[in-house]
Amino acid sequence: MSVFSATKFGRCWSSLEFGKQPHRNQVVSETVHGAQLAAAAQSSSCVTCVEENKVCECGKDTQVLNLQSEHHAKASSSFTHSAINMVGMLIGLGQLSTPYALENGGWSSVFLLVGLGVMCAYTSHIIGKCLEEDSRSKTYQDIGQQAFGAKGRIIASTFIYLEIFFALVSYTISLTDNLPLVLSGVHAHLSWLPLSASQLLTVVAVLVALPTLWLRDLSSISFLSFGGIVMSLLIFVTIACTAAFGGVKGNHSIPLLQLRKIPGISGLYIFSYAGHIVFPNIYTAMKDPSKFTKVSIASFTIVTMLYTALGFMGAKLFGPAVSSQITLSMPPHLIATKIALWATVLTPMTKYALEFAPFASQLDHQLPSTMSSRTRMLIRGSVGSILLLVILALALSLPYFEHVLSLTGSLVSIAISLVFPCAFYLKICWPQVSKPTVVLNGLLIVLGALLGVVGTIASSKALIQSIRRGHSL
């Protein structure tokens, strides 16, 4: 394959992977990640496979597009809107586990939490710098290809899909843990099915969400992205209300530092800041991309303050008894607790279809153009359903929320949020990078790799030990 053909193929591929910009009024949701992915699936045509003032040959309709005019036509996000999008991306599962992480790491581990927030804000900034270097780069995968060619795109795509997959597993585990408390009066049991009541309720909830994977036009459920943000804010507000008016005395002492637990909780902390796969879309949707760095600083400041406040509130309220999900520690009789539990249960229900959007889009593009729309829907829905059932089975067999989330953060999120952006930036912007900046990015790569390795080892060991204990019971 010639260099030109390979380049063109890489650009065509980007249209299958998170390539579309979000709608001007769409608020992006967390994880890993949802509303921007839904936007990516709204069209399977190769509309982003273009070169400036050149003809796109990937789609059925050949047209000449100018990237600069396209940007002005679509880029409509203000500073405030972009900041809301970024905050919405960052708030999610991490807030449930921050009090547990702070209690187990000690109050001084908050410096690690804040430090990771500062580092991830910086890597968000340099993602914007990479995008400035090539106006054709629109997605995280584009930056990977811009830096290291086809291998960079493949590696970036692989880690993105892994993060989405494991995040959905974690969401389903959270659903399993919280659903029995929401439906405490419901007793579910089938003699011919060896599942506990909580597992059976989770199966029913996932089956209820399953039909959304068969929808072709995800714009019909795009409101779910905003719903995810509302649910996250509700959880924070209800915890604050519990601390202020719930009759729970926040007089527990938090240990200074538990060094042996730092590797494990580092994965929980870094997962809380995992949102970098969507930042290129936020950048390209801005009216004034030069303000992207200010958006990053403002957003990470807000989220870091929220996580810090939530961590100290939960640790002071419940002490060593704090659960890996703060909602499981809240007094069950309070209205605030019931609201928090419902918000926690409904959040995964808003995620499945949106998170599966890139898989559906890529699969749809690979199918023959002569195939009927009904057959496409059947294949797409069947594959999505099978993947969701695999996630359900994995979540039911590994019901250890904190260990799975920590493993996801250490194994995948730290690479996407810290290591890869620094490596991409050094490769793309090397000629104009100063020596101090080279040293800074090199140190971040080494630190990220170190935290990733020790965190992966620690969380894997903890997960294996929990599985063995579970089997011995």
N, C-alpha and C positions, 0 to 999 in steps of 0.2 A: 504494500500500500504506500503511495507517495506521501510526502509530508503534507501537501495540500489536502489530499483525501483524508488523511488521518485527522488533520485539524478540523476539517468539515464534519467528519463523523463525530468527533468529540463535542462539537457545538450542537449537533443534532441530538446527541445523547442527553445534553443538558436540558432539553425540552421535556425529557421524561422524568427528570429528577428535580422537583422543587423549583422549577424554572420560572413559574409565573409569579408576577407581583401580586400582592394582596389588593383586594378591592379598596377603594379610597376610604370607605367608611367601615372597613372590617377591622375588628380588634383581634389581635393575634393571641391565641391561648398558649398555655404552657407546653409542655413537652413536646418536652421534647417535642409544644412542638406542633400544634394542630391546625390552626386556621390557615396558615401559610401553606400547609400541605394540602388542605382542601382546595385552595386556589390553584395549586399545581395540577389538580385532577379535573378541573372544569373544562379543559380542552385537551384532546389527545393529538391535535395537529402540531406540527413542528414550527411554531410561530417564533421561537427564539433562535432558530438556526439561521442567523443572518450575519453578513459582514457589512460594514458600512458602505452604502451605495452599491452593493452587489446583490445578485439575485439569489434567493433562497430556493433550493431545489428539493428540500426535504418533504414539504407538504404537498397536498394535492393542488393547492392554489399557489402558483408562482407569482411572487410580487417583489418589488423593490422597496426596501425599508431603510430609512436612515435612523441610526441608533440615537442620535442626538434629538431629533424631532420626536422619536418614540418616547424618550425619557420625559421630555417636556409635556407630552400628551398624557402620560400615565402618572408621573410623579406629582402627587398632590398632598402628601402628608406634611403637616406642620410640625414644628418642634414638639408641641404638646402631644399631638397624636402619635408621633414616633416614640416619645417617651412612654406613653401609655402602652403601646404595642410591646416595647421592650420589657417593661415591668410585668405586663401580663404573661410574656414568655417565660420569665424567670420564676414567678411565684407558682408553686405547685406542690408536688409530693415532698419537697425539701422542708417545707414549713411543718409538716407533721413530725419529722424526725429530729429537728433542730434541738428541742428541749432535751431529748434523750441523748443526743450527741454531746451537748454542753455538760450535762450531768455526769456522763461517763468520762469525758475528757478532762473535766475540771474547769473552773471558771476562767482560768488563764488560756484555755483552748479557744476562747473567743478571739484571741489575737490571730489564730490560724484562720478562723472564719472570716475575720475582717481582711486579713492578708490575702486570702484567696479571692475575696471580692475585689480588692484593688488590682490583683494580677489579672483577673478575668476582665475587669474594666479596661485595662491596658491592652489585652489581646483583642478586645472588641474594637478599640481604636486602631490597631494595626491591620485589622481586617478591612477597615475603611481605607487605609493607606494602600492596601493591595488592590482594592477595587478602583482607586484613583489611577493606578498605573495602566489599566486596560479597561476601557469603557464597555468592552464586550463581555466582561465577566459579570455575571448576575447572581450566581449562587456559590455556596460553599465549595461545591464540587468544581466549579469553574476556576476558583482560586487554586485548588489542588492541582488542576491540570495546567494552569498558568505557571505554577511553580515547578512541577515535576513531570509534566506531560501526562500520558494516558495512565501511567502507574499511580500518579498522584490522585487522579480522579477516581480510580478503582479503590484505592485505600480509603479516601475520604468517604466515598459512597458506602463501603463496607461498614465503616465505623458508625455512620449515620443510621443505617438500617439496624445494626446491632443495638444502638442506643434506643431506638424506637421500640424494638422487640422487647428488650428487657424492661423498659419503662412500662410497657403494657402489662408485662408479667407482674411488676410491682403494684400497678394499679389494681390488678385483679386480686392480688394477695390482700391489699387494703380493703377491697370490697368484701372478701371472705371474712376478715377480722371485724369489720364494723357492721355488716348487714344483720347478724344475729341480735345486736343491741338495738338496732332500729326496729326490727320485727321480733321483739322479745316475747310477744304473746303467741307467736306462730310456732307450731311444732311440726316439723317436716321430717318424715321418715318413710322410706320404702324398703320393705324387707328383702326385695330381690336386688337392691342396689347398695353396695357396701360404702355408703357415704354418710358422714355426720350431717347434722341439721344445717350447720353453717355452710358446709360444702354443697349440700343440695340446694340451699337458697342461692348460692353463688351461681350454680349451674342454671337455675331458672332465670336469674338476672341477666346472665350472659346471653341466654337464648332469646330473651326479650330484646336485647340490643342487636342480635344477629341480623335481623332484616335490614338494618341500616347499611350493611355492607353490600347490599344488592342495588343500592341506589346509584344511578349513573350521574345524575345532576346533584352534586353535593351542596350546591347553593341553597337547596331546600332545607338543609340542616345546618347552614353556616352560623345560625344563631347560637348553636351549641358552643362555638368558640368563645363568645362573650359570656355564655353561661358558666364556662369553666373558670373565668376570672372572678365572676360574682361569687361562686362557691368558695374560692380560695380566700377572698376578702371576708366572707361570712365566718369562716373558720377562725380567722385572726380576731375578728370583733367578738365572737362568742367566748374565746379564751380570755380576752381582756375583760369581758363582762364577768366571767367566772372569778377572775382575780379580784375584781373590784366589788362585786355584789354577791358572789356565790357562797359566801360563808366559809371558804377554804382559806386557812391561814398560811400565808407564804413565809413561813419561818424556818424552812429547811435550809441547812447549810450546804453549800456546794464545795466539794473538795478543790484544792488549789490546782493540782495537776495529777493526772494518772497517765504517765508517759507510755505505759505498755498498751494503752487503749487508743493512743493517737493514730496509729496506722489505720485502724478500722474506721474511726470516725472521720478521718480525712476524706474517705470516699463519700460519706454522707454529706459533708460540707461542700465538696466540689460538685456533687450532683445538684445541689441547691442553686448553683450558678450556671447550669447547663442550658444554654439557649443559643449558642453561637451559630448553629446551623441555619437560623432564620435571620440573623443580623444582616447578611448581604441583601435580603429582600427588604428589610426595613430601610437600609441605606439607599437602595435604588428607588424606593417609593417616596423619598423625601424631596420636597421642593428645593431645599438648599442642603445638599449633602455635606457641605463644609461644616455644618453644625452637628454632624453625626457624633463627633467626639464629645461634645457637650451633652448630647442626648445620652451617651453611654455613661458619662460621669454622673449625671442626674439620676438615671435609672438604677445604676448599681449602688449609689448612695442610699436611695429610698429602700431598695430591697435588702441591703446589708443592715440598715437600721431596723427594718421590720424583723429580719431573722434574729438579730441580736436581742431585741426586746422580747420576742417570742421565746427564745431560748432561755433567757433569765426568768421570765414569768413561769414557764413550765417547770424549770428545775427548782425554783423557790417554792412553788405551790405543792409539788408532789415528791421532790427529793429523789432518793434512790428507787422509789417505787414507780417513777415515771415510765410510762410505756414507750416503746419505739414509735408509736403513733399517739400523739398527745390526746387525741379524742378518746382513746380507750382508758385514759386516766381520769377523765372529767367525771364529776358526780352524776350518776345516771338520772337522778330525780329532777335536775334543773332543766328548765326550758332551753337555756343556752346550749346545754349538752345535746339535747335532742336536735336542735337546729344544726349544730356542728356535725353530728353523726349523719344527718340527712344530706348535708352538703358533701361530706366525705364519700358517702355512698353514691350520690348522683354524679360526682365528678368523673369516675371511670366510665359511666354510661355516656358521657359527652365526648369521650376520647376515641372509642374504637373506630368508628367510620372515618373520622378526620385523620387519625394516625395511619390508617390503611390506604389513604388516598394515593400516596406515591407508588405503592405496590400495584394498586389497581390501574393507575395511569400507565405505568411501564408495561404491565401485562397487556392492556388494551392496545397499546401501540405495536406490540409484537404480533398480534393476531392478524391474519390475512385481511386485506381490505375488502375482499369479496364476501367476507362472513357477515351474516345478517346481524342486526343490532340485538335481536333476541338471543341468538347464540352467544354473542359477546357477553351479554349480561349474565347468561347462565354460567359461562366459564369463569368470568370475573367474580361473580358471587360465590361460586363453589370453591374457588381457590381461597378467597378471603375467609369463607366460613371454616375451611380446613385449618388455616393458619390461626384463626381465633380459637378453635377447639384445641389446637396444640398449646397455645398460650394458657388456656384454661387448665389443661391437664398438668402443665408445668407448675402453674400457680398452686394447684391443689396438692401437688406432690412435694412442693417446697414452700410451706407456709411460714417462712421466716423473713418477714418484711425487711428488718434492719440489715440482715446479711446480704440479701439479694440487692437491695438498694445500694449498700456500700460497695458490693462487688461491681455493680454497674458503674458507679462513680469512679472507682479506681481503675477499672479495666478499660472503660470506654470514654466516659465523660471528660476525664482529665486530659486525654489525648485530643479530643475535639475542642475543648475550651482553652487549653494551655499550650500543649506541646506543638500541635500542628500549626496554629496561627503564627507562632514564633518562627517555626521552620519555613513556612510559606513566605513570611515577610522577609526573612534574611535572603532567601533565594530570589525573590522577585525584585526587591528594592536594594540589593547589595551595593550597587555603585554609589548610591547616595546615603548609605547608612554610616553613621559615625562610629568610631571605635567603642566609645562608651555604650552606645546602643547595641552594638554587636555583643559586647560582654553581657549586657543586661538580658538580651534575648537568649544568649547561650546559657546563662545561669537559670533562666526560667525553664528552658528545655530540660536541663539536668535535674532541677528540682521537681518538675512535673513528672519526669520519668522515674525518679526515685520514689516520689509519693505513690505513683501508679503501681510500681512493682511491690513495695512493702504493703500498700493497701490491698492489692489483689491477693497477696499471700495471706495476710491477716484475715481478710473477709472470707477467703476460700476455706481456710482452716476452721473458722467459726461456723461456716455453713455446713461443712462436713461433720463437725462435732454435733451440731444440732440435729442433723439427719440421723446420725448414729444413736443419739439419745432418744429421738422419736421412735426409732425402730425397736429399741430395747424396752420401751414401755408396753 
